[in-house]
Amino acid sequence: MQTFTLEGEFIPMIQLLKALSWVEHGGMAQRVVEEGLVKYNGVVDLRKRLKVRKGDVVEFEGLKVQIV
């Protein structure tokens, strides 16, 4: 599992996916979230503007990241 160091209180889910280079652009990030392909703390979450915070775990296509 990789880690992502958060600067600030939170990062929106679609920005996190782009920052990790898991998707090519914001439109793609929105699409994969809407299609239920992203898990947030083990559960599919369809909120594109979800605020990801320290301690959270995000999964996508077999990739997993812990927010620190």
Distance bins in CASP14 RR format, pairs under 12 A and 6 or more apart:
PFRMAT RR
TARGET T0000
AUTHOR 0000-0000-0000
RMODE 2
METHOD distances of the structure
MODEL  1
1 55 0 0 0 0 0 1 0 0 0 0 0
1 57 1 0 0 1 0 0 0 0 0 0 0
1 58 0 0 0 0 0 1 0 0 0 0 0
1 59 0 0 0 0 1 0 0 0 0 0 0
1 62 0 0 0 0 0 1 0 0 0 0 0
1 63 0 0 0 0 1 0 0 0 0 0 0
1 64 1 0 1 0 0 0 0 0 0 0 0
1 65 1 0 0 1 0 0 0 0 0 0 0
1 66 1 0 1 0 0 0 0 0 0 0 0
1 67 0 0 0 0 0 1 0 0 0 0 0
1 68 0 0 0 0 0 1 0 0 0 0 0
2 16 0 0 0 0 0 1 0 0 0 0 0
2 19 0 0 0 0 0 1 0 0 0 0 0
2 20 1 0 0 1 0 0 0 0 0 0 0
2 21 0 0 0 0 0 1 0 0 0 0 0
2 22 0 0 0 0 0 1 0 0 0 0 0
2 57 0 0 0 0 0 1 0 0 0 0 0
2 58 0 0 0 0 0 1 0 0 0 0 0
2 59 0 0 0 0 0 1 0 0 0 0 0
2 60 0 0 0 0 0 1 0 0 0 0 0
2 62 0 0 0 0 0 1 0 0 0 0 0
2 63 1 0 0 1 0 0 0 0 0 0 0
2 64 1 0 0 1 0 0 0 0 0 0 0
2 65 1 0 1 0 0 0 0 0 0 0 0
2 66 1 0 0 1 0 0 0 0 0 0 0
2 67 0 0 0 0 0 1 0 0 0 0 0
2 68 0 0 0 0 0 1 0 0 0 0 0
3 20 0 0 0 0 0 1 0 0 0 0 0
3 54 0 0 0 0 0 1 0 0 0 0 0
3 55 0 0 0 0 1 0 0 0 0 0 0
3 56 0 0 0 0 0 1 0 0 0 0 0
3 57 0 0 0 0 0 1 0 0 0 0 0
3 58 0 0 0 0 0 1 0 0 0 0 0
3 64 0 0 0 0 0 1 0 0 0 0 0
3 65 1 0 0 1 0 0 0 0 0 0 0
3 66 1 0 1 0 0 0 0 0 0 0 0
3 67 1 0 0 1 0 0 0 0 0 0 0
3 68 1 0 1 0 0 0 0 0 0 0 0
4 10 0 0 0 0 0 1 0 0 0 0 0
4 11 0 0 0 0 1 0 0 0 0 0 0
4 15 0 0 0 0 0 1 0 0 0 0 0
4 16 1 0 0 1 0 0 0 0 0 0 0
4 17 0 0 0 0 0 1 0 0 0 0 0
4 18 0 0 0 0 0 1 0 0 0 0 0
4 19 1 0 0 1 0 0 0 0 0 0 0
4 20 1 0 0 1 0 0 0 0 0 0 0
4 21 0 0 0 0 0 1 0 0 0 0 0
4 22 0 0 0 0 0 1 0 0 0 0 0
4 52 0 0 0 0 1 0 0 0 0 0 0
4 53 0 0 0 0 0 1 0 0 0 0 0
4 54 0 0 0 0 1 0 0 0 0 0 0
4 55 0 0 0 0 0 1 0 0 0 0 0
4 56 0 0 0 0 1 0 0 0 0 0 0
4 57 0 0 0 0 0 1 0 0 0 0 0
4 58 0 0 0 0 1 0 0 0 0 0 0
4 63 0 0 0 0 0 1 0 0 0 0 0
4 64 0 0 0 0 0 1 0 0 0 0 0
4 65 1 0 1 0 0 0 0 0 0 0 0
4 66 1 0 0 1 0 0 0 0 0 0 0
4 67 1 0 1 0 0 0 0 0 0 0 0
4 68 1 0 0 1 0 0 0 0 0 0 0
5 11 0 0 0 0 0 1 0 0 0 0 0
5 16 0 0 0 0 0 1 0 0 0 0 0
5 19 0 0 0 0 0 1 0 0 0 0 0
5 20 0 0 0 0 0 1 0 0 0 0 0
5 54 0 0 0 0 1 0 0 0 0 0 0
5 55 0 0 0 0 0 1 0 0 0 0 0
5 65 0 0 0 0 0 1 0 0 0 0 0
5 66 0 0 0 0 0 1 0 0 0 0 0
5 67 0 0 0 0 1 0 0 0 0 0 0
5 68 1 0 1 0 0 0 0 0 0 0 0
6 12 0 0 0 0 0 1 0 0 0 0 0
6 15 0 0 0 0 0 1 0 0 0 0 0
6 16 0 0 0 0 1 0 0 0 0 0 0
6 19 0 0 0 0 0 1 0 0 0 0 0
6 51 0 0 0 0 0 1 0 0 0 0 0
6 52 1 0 0 1 0 0 0 0 0 0 0
6 53 1 0 0 1 0 0 0 0 0 0 0
6 54 1 0 1 0 0 0 0 0 0 0 0
6 55 0 0 0 0 1 0 0 0 0 0 0
6 56 0 0 0 0 1 0 0 0 0 0 0
6 58 0 0 0 0 0 1 0 0 0 0 0
6 65 0 0 0 0 0 1 0 0 0 0 0
6 66 0 0 0 0 0 1 0 0 0 0 0
6 67 1 0 1 0 0 0 0 0 0 0 0
6 68 1 0 0 1 0 0 0 0 0 0 0
7 15 0 0 0 0 0 1 0 0 0 0 0
7 19 0 0 0 0 0 1 0 0 0 0 0
7 54 0 0 0 0 0 1 0 0 0 0 0
7 67 0 0 0 0 0 1 0 0 0 0 0
7 68 0 0 0 0 0 1 0 0 0 0 0
8 51 0 0 0 0 0 1 0 0 0 0 0
8 52 0 0 0 0 0 1 0 0 0 0 0
8 53 0 0 0 0 1 0 0 0 0 0 0
8 54 0 0 0 0 1 0 0 0 0 0 0
8 67 0 0 0 0 0 1 0 0 0 0 0
8 68 0 0 0 0 0 1 0 0 0 0 0
9 51 1 0 0 1 0 0 0 0 0 0 0
9 52 0 0 0 0 0 1 0 0 0 0 0
9 53 1 0 0 1 0 0 0 0 0 0 0
9 54 0 0 0 0 1 0 0 0 0 0 0
9 67 0 0 0 0 0 1 0 0 0 0 0
10 16 0 0 0 0 1 0 0 0 0 0 0
10 49 0 0 0 0 0 1 0 0 0 0 0
10 50 0 0 0 0 1 0 0 0 0 0 0
10 51 1 1 0 0 0 0 0 0 0 0 0
10 52 1 0 0 1 0 0 0 0 0 0 0
10 53 1 0 1 0 0 0 0 0 0 0 0
10 54 0 0 0 0 1 0 0 0 0 0 0
10 55 0 0 0 0 0 1 0 0 0 0 0
10 56 0 0 0 0 1 0 0 0 0 0 0
10 67 0 0 0 0 1 0 0 0 0 0 0
11 17 0 0 0 0 1 0 0 0 0 0 0
11 18 0 0 0 0 1 0 0 0 0 0 0
11 19 1 0 0 1 0 0 0 0 0 0 0
11 20 0 0 0 0 0 1 0 0 0 0 0
11 29 0 0 0 0 0 1 0 0 0 0 0
11 49 0 0 0 0 0 1 0 0 0 0 0
11 50 0 0 0 0 1 0 0 0 0 0 0
11 51 1 0 0 1 0 0 0 0 0 0 0
11 52 1 0 1 0 0 0 0 0 0 0 0
11 53 0 0 0 0 1 0 0 0 0 0 0
11 54 0 0 0 0 0 1 0 0 0 0 0
11 56 0 0 0 0 1 0 0 0 0 0 0
11 58 0 0 0 0 0 1 0 0 0 0 0
11 65 0 0 0 0 0 1 0 0 0 0 0
11 67 1 0 0 1 0 0 0 0 0 0 0
12 18 0 0 0 0 1 0 0 0 0 0 0
12 19 0 0 0 0 0 1 0 0 0 0 0
12 26 0 0 0 0 0 1 0 0 0 0 0
12 29 0 0 0 0 1 0 0 0 0 0 0
12 30 0 0 0 0 0 1 0 0 0 0 0
12 33 0 0 0 0 0 1 0 0 0 0 0
12 40 0 0 0 0 0 1 0 0 0 0 0
12 47 0 0 0 0 1 0 0 0 0 0 0
12 48 1 0 0 1 0 0 0 0 0 0 0
12 49 1 0 1 0 0 0 0 0 0 0 0
12 50 1 0 0 1 0 0 0 0 0 0 0
12 51 1 0 0 1 0 0 0 0 0 0 0
12 52 1 0 0 1 0 0 0 0 0 0 0
12 53 0 0 0 0 0 1 0 0 0 0 0
12 58 0 0 0 0 0 1 0 0 0 0 0
13 19 0 0 0 0 0 1 0 0 0 0 0
13 20 0 0 0 0 0 1 0 0 0 0 0
13 22 0 0 0 0 0 1 0 0 0 0 0
13 23 0 0 0 0 0 1 0 0 0 0 0
13 26 0 0 0 0 0 1 0 0 0 0 0
13 29 1 0 0 1 0 0 0 0 0 0 0
13 30 0 0 0 0 1 0 0 0 0 0 0
13 32 0 0 0 0 1 0 0 0 0 0 0
13 33 1 0 0 1 0 0 0 0 0 0 0
13 34 0 0 0 0 0 1 0 0 0 0 0
13 36 0 0 0 0 0 1 0 0 0 0 0
13 37 0 0 0 0 0 1 0 0 0 0 0
13 38 1 0 0 1 0 0 0 0 0 0 0
13 39 0 0 0 0 0 1 0 0 0 0 0
13 40 1 0 0 1 0 0 0 0 0 0 0
13 41 0 0 0 0 0 1 0 0 0 0 0
13 44 0 0 0 0 0 1 0 0 0 0 0
13 45 1 0 0 1 0 0 0 0 0 0 0
13 46 0 0 0 0 1 0 0 0 0 0 0
13 47 1 0 0 1 0 0 0 0 0 0 0
13 48 1 0 0 1 0 0 0 0 0 0 0
13 49 1 0 0 1 0 0 0 0 0 0 0
13 50 1 0 1 0 0 0 0 0 0 0 0
13 51 1 0 0 1 0 0 0 0 0 0 0
13 52 1 0 1 0 0 0 0 0 0 0 0
13 53 0 0 0 0 0 1 0 0 0 0 0
13 56 0 0 0 0 1 0 0 0 0 0 0
13 58 1 0 0 1 0 0 0 0 0 0 0
13 59 0 0 0 0 0 1 0 0 0 0 0
13 60 0 0 0 0 0 1 0 0 0 0 0
13 65 0 0 0 0 0 1 0 0 0 0 0
13 67 0 0 0 0 0 1 0 0 0 0 0
14 20 0 0 0 0 0 1 0 0 0 0 0
14 22 0 0 0 0 0 1 0 0 0 0 0
14 23 0 0 0 0 1 0 0 0 0 0 0
14 25 0 0 0 0 1 0 0 0 0 0 0
14 26 1 0 1 0 0 0 0 0 0 0 0
14 27 1 0 0 1 0 0 0 0 0 0 0
14 28 0 0 0 0 1 0 0 0 0 0 0
14 29 1 1 0 0 0 0 0 0 0 0 0
14 30 1 0 1 0 0 0 0 0 0 0 0
14 31 0 0 0 0 1 0 0 0 0 0 0
14 32 0 0 0 0 1 0 0 0 0 0 0
14 33 1 0 0 1 0 0 0 0 0 0 0
14 34 0 0 0 0 0 1 0 0 0 0 0
14 38 0 0 0 0 1 0 0 0 0 0 0
14 45 0 0 0 0 0 1 0 0 0 0 0
14 46 0 0 0 0 0 1 0 0 0 0 0
14 47 0 0 0 0 1 0 0 0 0 0 0
14 48 1 0 1 0 0 0 0 0 0 0 0
14 49 1 0 0 1 0 0 0 0 0 0 0
14 50 0 0 0 0 1 0 0 0 0 0 0
14 51 0 0 0 0 0 1 0 0 0 0 0
14 52 0 0 0 0 1 0 0 0 0 0 0
14 58 0 0 0 0 0 1 0 0 0 0 0
14 60 0 0 0 0 0 1 0 0 0 0 0
15 22 0 0 0 0 0 1 0 0 0 0 0
15 23 0 0 0 0 0 1 0 0 0 0 0
15 25 0 0 0 0 0 1 0 0 0 0 0
15 26 0 0 0 0 1 0 0 0 0 0 0
15 27 0 0 0 0 0 1 0 0 0 0 0
15 29 1 0 0 1 0 0 0 0 0 0 0
15 30 0 0 0 0 0 1 0 0 0 0 0
15 33 0 0 0 0 0 1 0 0 0 0 0
15 48 0 0 0 0 1 0 0 0 0 0 0
15 49 0 0 0 0 1 0 0 0 0 0 0
15 50 0 0 0 0 0 1 0 0 0 0 0
15 51 0 0 0 0 0 1 0 0 0 0 0
15 52 0 0 0 0 1 0 0 0 0 0 0
15 58 0 0 0 0 0 1 0 0 0 0 0
16 22 0 0 0 0 1 0 0 0 0 0 0
16 23 0 0 0 0 1 0 0 0 0 0 0
16 26 0 0 0 0 0 1 0 0 0 0 0
16 29 0 0 0 0 1 0 0 0 0 0 0
16 32 0 0 0 0 0 1 0 0 0 0 0
16 33 0 0 0 0 0 1 0 0 0 0 0
16 38 0 0 0 0 1 0 0 0 0 0 0
16 40 0 0 0 0 0 1 0 0 0 0 0
16 48 0 0 0 0 0 1 0 0 0 0 0
16 49 0 0 0 0 0 1 0 0 0 0 0
16 50 0 0 0 0 1 0 0 0 0 0 0
16 51 0 0 0 0 1 0 0 0 0 0 0
16 52 1 0 1 0 0 0 0 0 0 0 0
16 53 0 0 0 0 0 1 0 0 0 0 0
16 56 0 0 0 0 1 0 0 0 0 0 0
16 57 0 0 0 0 0 1 0 0 0 0 0
16 58 1 0 0 1 0 0 0 0 0 0 0
16 59 0 0 0 0 0 1 0 0 0 0 0
16 60 0 0 0 0 1 0 0 0 0 0 0
16 63 0 0 0 0 0 1 0 0 0 0 0
16 65 1 0 0 1 0 0 0 0 0 0 0
16 66 0 0 0 0 0 1 0 0 0 0 0
16 67 1 0 0 1 0 0 0 0 0 0 0
17 23 1 0 1 0 0 0 0 0 0 0 0
17 24 0 0 0 0 1 0 0 0 0 0 0
17 25 0 0 0 0 1 0 0 0 0 0 0
17 26 1 0 0 1 0 0 0 0 0 0 0
17 27 0 0 0 0 1 0 0 0 0 0 0
17 28 0 0 0 0 1 0 0 0 0 0 0
17 29 1 0 1 0 0 0 0 0 0 0 0
17 30 0 0 0 0 1 0 0 0 0 0 0
17 31 0 0 0 0 0 1 0 0 0 0 0
17 32 1 0 0 1 0 0 0 0 0 0 0
17 33 1 0 0 1 0 0 0 0 0 0 0
17 37 0 0 0 0 0 1 0 0 0 0 0
17 38 1 0 0 1 0 0 0 0 0 0 0
17 40 0 0 0 0 0 1 0 0 0 0 0
17 48 0 0 0 0 1 0 0 0 0 0 0
17 50 0 0 0 0 0 1 0 0 0 0 0
17 52 0 0 0 0 1 0 0 0 0 0 0
17 58 1 0 0 1 0 0 0 0 0 0 0
17 59 0 0 0 0 0 1 0 0 0 0 0
17 60 1 0 0 1 0 0 0 0 0 0 0
17 61 0 0 0 0 0 1 0 0 0 0 0
17 63 0 0 0 0 0 1 0 0 0 0 0
17 65 0 0 0 0 1 0 0 0 0 0 0
18 24 0 0 0 0 1 0 0 0 0 0 0
18 25 1 0 0 1 0 0 0 0 0 0 0
18 26 1 0 1 0 0 0 0 0 0 0 0
18 27 0 0 0 0 1 0 0 0 0 0 0
18 28 0 0 0 0 1 0 0 0 0 0 0
18 29 1 0 1 0 0 0 0 0 0 0 0
18 30 0 0 0 0 0 1 0 0 0 0 0
18 32 0 0 0 0 0 1 0 0 0 0 0
18 33 0 0 0 0 0 1 0 0 0 0 0
18 48 0 0 0 0 0 1 0 0 0 0 0
18 60 0 0 0 0 0 1 0 0 0 0 0
19 26 0 0 0 0 0 1 0 0 0 0 0
19 29 0 0 0 0 1 0 0 0 0 0 0
19 52 0 0 0 0 0 1 0 0 0 0 0
19 58 0 0 0 0 0 1 0 0 0 0 0
19 65 0 0 0 0 1 0 0 0 0 0 0
19 67 0 0 0 0 0 1 0 0 0 0 0
20 29 0 0 0 0 1 0 0 0 0 0 0
20 38 0 0 0 0 0 1 0 0 0 0 0
20 52 0 0 0 0 0 1 0 0 0 0 0
20 58 0 0 0 0 1 0 0 0 0 0 0
20 59 0 0 0 0 0 1 0 0 0 0 0
20 60 0 0 0 0 1 0 0 0 0 0 0
20 61 0 0 0 0 0 1 0 0 0 0 0
20 63 1 0 0 1 0 0 0 0 0 0 0
20 64 0 0 0 0 0 1 0 0 0 0 0
20 65 1 0 0 1 0 0 0 0 0 0 0
20 66 0 0 0 0 0 1 0 0 0 0 0
20 67 0 0 0 0 0 1 0 0 0 0 0
21 28 0 0 0 0 0 1 0 0 0 0 0
21 29 0 0 0 0 0 1 0 0 0 0 0
21 60 0 0 0 0 0 1 0 0 0 0 0
21 63 0 0 0 0 0 1 0 0 0 0 0
21 65 0 0 0 0 0 1 0 0 0 0 0
22 28 0 0 0 0 1 0 0 0 0 0 0
22 29 0 0 0 0 1 0 0 0 0 0 0
22 32 0 0 0 0 1 0 0 0 0 0 0
22 33 0 0 0 0 0 1 0 0 0 0 0
22 37 0 0 0 0 0 1 0 0 0 0 0
22 38 0 0 0 0 1 0 0 0 0 0 0
22 58 0 0 0 0 1 0 0 0 0 0 0
22 59 0 0 0 0 0 1 0 0 0 0 0
22 60 1 0 1 0 0 0 0 0 0 0 0
22 61 1 0 0 1 0 0 0 0 0 0 0
22 62 0 0 0 0 1 0 0 0 0 0 0
22 63 1 0 0 1 0 0 0 0 0 0 0
22 64 0 0 0 0 0 1 0 0 0 0 0
22 65 0 0 0 0 1 0 0 0 0 0 0
23 29 1 0 1 0 0 0 0 0 0 0 0
23 30 0 0 0 0 1 0 0 0 0 0 0
23 31 0 0 0 0 1 0 0 0 0 0 0
23 32 1 0 0 1 0 0 0 0 0 0 0
23 33 0 0 0 0 1 0 0 0 0 0 0
23 35 0 0 0 0 0 1 0 0 0 0 0
23 37 0 0 0 0 1 0 0 0 0 0 0
23 38 0 0 0 0 1 0 0 0 0 0 0
23 48 0 0 0 0 0 1 0 0 0 0 0
23 60 0 0 0 0 1 0 0 0 0 0 0
23 61 0 0 0 0 1 0 0 0 0 0 0
23 63 0 0 0 0 0 1 0 0 0 0 0
24 31 0 0 0 0 0 1 0 0 0 0 0
24 32 0 0 0 0 0 1 0 0 0 0 0
25 31 0 0 0 0 1 0 0 0 0 0 0
25 32 0 0 0 0 0 1 0 0 0 0 0
26 32 0 0 0 0 1 0 0 0 0 0 0
26 33 0 0 0 0 1 0 0 0 0 0 0
26 34 0 0 0 0 0 1 0 0 0 0 0
26 48 0 0 0 0 1 0 0 0 0 0 0
27 33 0 0 0 0 1 0 0 0 0 0 0
27 34 0 0 0 0 1 0 0 0 0 0 0
27 35 0 0 0 0 0 1 0 0 0 0 0
27 48 0 0 0 0 1 0 0 0 0 0 0
28 34 0 0 0 0 0 1 0 0 0 0 0
28 35 0 0 0 0 0 1 0 0 0 0 0
28 37 0 0 0 0 0 1 0 0 0 0 0
28 38 0 0 0 0 0 1 0 0 0 0 0
28 48 0 0 0 0 0 1 0 0 0 0 0
28 60 0 0 0 0 0 1 0 0 0 0 0
29 35 0 0 0 0 0 1 0 0 0 0 0
29 37 0 0 0 0 0 1 0 0 0 0 0
29 38 0 0 0 0 1 0 0 0 0 0 0
29 48 1 0 0 1 0 0 0 0 0 0 0
29 49 0 0 0 0 0 1 0 0 0 0 0
29 50 0 0 0 0 0 1 0 0 0 0 0
29 58 0 0 0 0 0 1 0 0 0 0 0
29 60 0 0 0 0 1 0 0 0 0 0 0
30 36 0 0 0 0 0 1 0 0 0 0 0
30 37 0 0 0 0 0 1 0 0 0 0 0
30 38 0 0 0 0 0 1 0 0 0 0 0
30 46 0 0 0 0 0 1 0 0 0 0 0
30 47 0 0 0 0 0 1 0 0 0 0 0
30 48 1 0 1 0 0 0 0 0 0 0 0
30 49 0 0 0 0 1 0 0 0 0 0 0
30 50 0 0 0 0 0 1 0 0 0 0 0
31 37 0 0 0 0 1 0 0 0 0 0 0
31 38 0 0 0 0 0 1 0 0 0 0 0
31 46 0 0 0 0 0 1 0 0 0 0 0
31 48 0 0 0 0 1 0 0 0 0 0 0
31 60 0 0 0 0 0 1 0 0 0 0 0
32 38 1 0 1 0 0 0 0 0 0 0 0
32 39 0 0 0 0 0 1 0 0 0 0 0
32 44 0 0 0 0 0 1 0 0 0 0 0
32 45 0 0 0 0 0 1 0 0 0 0 0
32 46 0 0 0 0 0 1 0 0 0 0 0
32 48 0 0 0 0 1 0 0 0 0 0 0
32 58 0 0 0 0 0 1 0 0 0 0 0
32 59 0 0 0 0 0 1 0 0 0 0 0
32 60 1 0 0 1 0 0 0 0 0 0 0
32 61 0 0 0 0 1 0 0 0 0 0 0
32 63 0 0 0 0 0 1 0 0 0 0 0
33 39 0 0 0 0 0 1 0 0 0 0 0
33 40 0 0 0 0 1 0 0 0 0 0 0
33 44 0 0 0 0 1 0 0 0 0 0 0
33 45 1 0 0 1 0 0 0 0 0 0 0
33 46 1 0 0 1 0 0 0 0 0 0 0
33 47 1 0 0 1 0 0 0 0 0 0 0
33 48 1 0 1 0 0 0 0 0 0 0 0
33 49 0 0 0 0 1 0 0 0 0 0 0
33 50 1 0 0 1 0 0 0 0 0 0 0
33 52 0 0 0 0 0 1 0 0 0 0 0
33 58 0 0 0 0 0 1 0 0 0 0 0
33 60 0 0 0 0 1 0 0 0 0 0 0
34 44 0 0 0 0 0 1 0 0 0 0 0
34 45 0 0 0 0 0 1 0 0 0 0 0
34 46 1 0 0 1 0 0 0 0 0 0 0
34 47 0 0 0 0 1 0 0 0 0 0 0
34 48 1 0 0 1 0 0 0 0 0 0 0
34 49 0 0 0 0 0 1 0 0 0 0 0
34 50 0 0 0 0 0 1 0 0 0 0 0
35 44 0 0 0 0 1 0 0 0 0 0 0
35 46 0 0 0 0 1 0 0 0 0 0 0
35 48 0 0 0 0 0 1 0 0 0 0 0
35 60 0 0 0 0 0 1 0 0 0 0 0
35 61 0 0 0 0 0 1 0 0 0 0 0
36 43 0 0 0 0 0 1 0 0 0 0 0
36 44 1 0 1 0 0 0 0 0 0 0 0
36 45 0 0 0 0 1 0 0 0 0 0 0
36 46 1 0 0 1 0 0 0 0 0 0 0
36 47 0 0 0 0 0 1 0 0 0 0 0
36 48 0 0 0 0 0 1 0 0 0 0 0
36 59 0 0 0 0 0 1 0 0 0 0 0
36 60 0 0 0 0 1 0 0 0 0 0 0
36 61 0 0 0 0 0 1 0 0 0 0 0
37 44 0 0 0 0 1 0 0 0 0 0 0
37 45 0 0 0 0 0 1 0 0 0 0 0
37 46 0 0 0 0 0 1 0 0 0 0 0
37 58 0 0 0 0 0 1 0 0 0 0 0
37 59 0 0 0 0 1 0 0 0 0 0 0
37 60 1 0 0 1 0 0 0 0 0 0 0
37 61 1 0 0 1 0 0 0 0 0 0 0
37 62 0 0 0 0 0 1 0 0 0 0 0
37 63 0 0 0 0 0 1 0 0 0 0 0
38 44 1 0 0 1 0 0 0 0 0 0 0
38 45 1 0 0 1 0 0 0 0 0 0 0
38 46 0 0 0 0 1 0 0 0 0 0 0
38 47 0 0 0 0 1 0 0 0 0 0 0
38 48 0 0 0 0 1 0 0 0 0 0 0
38 50 0 0 0 0 1 0 0 0 0 0 0
38 52 0 0 0 0 0 1 0 0 0 0 0
38 56 0 0 0 0 0 1 0 0 0 0 0
38 57 0 0 0 0 0 1 0 0 0 0 0
38 58 1 0 0 1 0 0 0 0 0 0 0
38 59 1 0 0 1 0 0 0 0 0 0 0
38 60 1 0 1 0 0 0 0 0 0 0 0
38 61 0 0 0 0 1 0 0 0 0 0 0
38 62 0 0 0 0 0 1 0 0 0 0 0
38 63 0 0 0 0 0 1 0 0 0 0 0
38 64 0 0 0 0 0 1 0 0 0 0 0
38 65 0 0 0 0 0 1 0 0 0 0 0
39 45 1 0 0 1 0 0 0 0 0 0 0
39 46 0 0 0 0 0 1 0 0 0 0 0
39 50 0 0 0 0 0 1 0 0 0 0 0
39 52 0 0 0 0 0 1 0 0 0 0 0
39 56 0 0 0 0 0 1 0 0 0 0 0
39 57 0 0 0 0 1 0 0 0 0 0 0
39 58 1 0 0 1 0 0 0 0 0 0 0
39 59 1 0 1 0 0 0 0 0 0 0 0
39 60 1 0 0 1 0 0 0 0 0 0 0
39 61 0 0 0 0 0 1 0 0 0 0 0
39 62 0 0 0 0 1 0 0 0 0 0 0
39 63 0 0 0 0 0 1 0 0 0 0 0
39 64 0 0 0 0 1 0 0 0 0 0 0
39 65 0 0 0 0 0 1 0 0 0 0 0
40 46 0 0 0 0 1 0 0 0 0 0 0
40 47 0 0 0 0 1 0 0 0 0 0 0
40 48 0 0 0 0 0 1 0 0 0 0 0
40 50 1 0 0 1 0 0 0 0 0 0 0
40 51 0 0 0 0 0 1 0 0 0 0 0
40 52 1 0 0 1 0 0 0 0 0 0 0
40 53 0 0 0 0 0 1 0 0 0 0 0
40 55 0 0 0 0 0 1 0 0 0 0 0
40 56 1 0 0 1 0 0 0 0 0 0 0
40 57 1 0 0 1 0 0 0 0 0 0 0
40 58 1 0 1 0 0 0 0 0 0 0 0
40 59 0 0 0 0 1 0 0 0 0 0 0
40 60 0 0 0 0 0 1 0 0 0 0 0
40 64 0 0 0 0 0 1 0 0 0 0 0
40 65 0 0 0 0 0 1 0 0 0 0 0
40 67 0 0 0 0 0 1 0 0 0 0 0
41 50 0 0 0 0 0 1 0 0 0 0 0
41 52 0 0 0 0 1 0 0 0 0 0 0
41 53 0 0 0 0 0 1 0 0 0 0 0
41 55 0 0 0 0 1 0 0 0 0 0 0
41 56 1 0 1 0 0 0 0 0 0 0 0
41 57 1 0 1 0 0 0 0 0 0 0 0
41 58 0 0 0 0 1 0 0 0 0 0 0
41 59 0 0 0 0 1 0 0 0 0 0 0
41 64 0 0 0 0 0 1 0 0 0 0 0
41 65 0 0 0 0 0 1 0 0 0 0 0
41 66 0 0 0 0 0 1 0 0 0 0 0
41 67 0 0 0 0 0 1 0 0 0 0 0
42 56 0 0 0 0 1 0 0 0 0 0 0
42 57 1 0 0 1 0 0 0 0 0 0 0
42 58 0 0 0 0 1 0 0 0 0 0 0
42 59 1 0 0 1 0 0 0 0 0 0 0
42 60 0 0 0 0 0 1 0 0 0 0 0
42 64 0 0 0 0 1 0 0 0 0 0 0
43 50 0 0 0 0 0 1 0 0 0 0 0
43 56 0 0 0 0 0 1 0 0 0 0 0
43 57 0 0 0 0 0 1 0 0 0 0 0
43 58 0 0 0 0 0 1 0 0 0 0 0
43 59 0 0 0 0 1 0 0 0 0 0 0
44 50 0 0 0 0 0 1 0 0 0 0 0
44 58 0 0 0 0 0 1 0 0 0 0 0
44 59 0 0 0 0 1 0 0 0 0 0 0
44 60 0 0 0 0 0 1 0 0 0 0 0
45 51 0 0 0 0 0 1 0 0 0 0 0
45 52 0 0 0 0 1 0 0 0 0 0 0
45 56 0 0 0 0 0 1 0 0 0 0 0
45 57 0 0 0 0 0 1 0 0 0 0 0
45 58 0 0 0 0 1 0 0 0 0 0 0
45 59 0 0 0 0 0 1 0 0 0 0 0
45 60 0 0 0 0 0 1 0 0 0 0 0
50 56 0 0 0 0 1 0 0 0 0 0 0
50 58 0 0 0 0 1 0 0 0 0 0 0
50 67 0 0 0 0 0 1 0 0 0 0 0
51 58 0 0 0 0 0 1 0 0 0 0 0
51 67 0 0 0 0 0 1 0 0 0 0 0
52 58 1 0 0 1 0 0 0 0 0 0 0
52 59 0 0 0 0 0 1 0 0 0 0 0
52 65 0 0 0 0 1 0 0 0 0 0 0
52 66 0 0 0 0 0 1 0 0 0 0 0
52 67 1 0 1 0 0 0 0 0 0 0 0
52 68 0 0 0 0 0 1 0 0 0 0 0
53 66 0 0 0 0 0 1 0 0 0 0 0
53 67 1 0 0 1 0 0 0 0 0 0 0
53 68 0 0 0 0 0 1 0 0 0 0 0
54 66 0 0 0 0 1 0 0 0 0 0 0
54 67 1 0 1 0 0 0 0 0 0 0 0
54 68 1 0 0 1 0 0 0 0 0 0 0
55 65 0 0 0 0 0 1 0 0 0 0 0
55 66 1 0 0 1 0 0 0 0 0 0 0
55 67 1 0 1 0 0 0 0 0 0 0 0
55 68 1 0 0 1 0 0 0 0 0 0 0
56 64 0 0 0 0 0 1 0 0 0 0 0
56 65 0 0 0 0 1 0 0 0 0 0 0
56 66 1 0 0 1 0 0 0 0 0 0 0
56 67 1 0 1 0 0 0 0 0 0 0 0
56 68 0 0 0 0 1 0 0 0 0 0 0
57 63 0 0 0 0 0 1 0 0 0 0 0
57 64 1 0 0 1 0 0 0 0 0 0 0
57 65 1 0 0 1 0 0 0 0 0 0 0
57 66 1 0 1 0 0 0 0 0 0 0 0
57 67 1 0 0 1 0 0 0 0 0 0 0
57 68 0 0 0 0 0 1 0 0 0 0 0
58 64 1 0 0 1 0 0 0 0 0 0 0
58 65 1 0 1 0 0 0 0 0 0 0 0
58 66 0 0 0 0 1 0 0 0 0 0 0
58 67 1 0 0 1 0 0 0 0 0 0 0
59 65 1 0 0 1 0 0 0 0 0 0 0
59 66 0 0 0 0 0 1 0 0 0 0 0
END
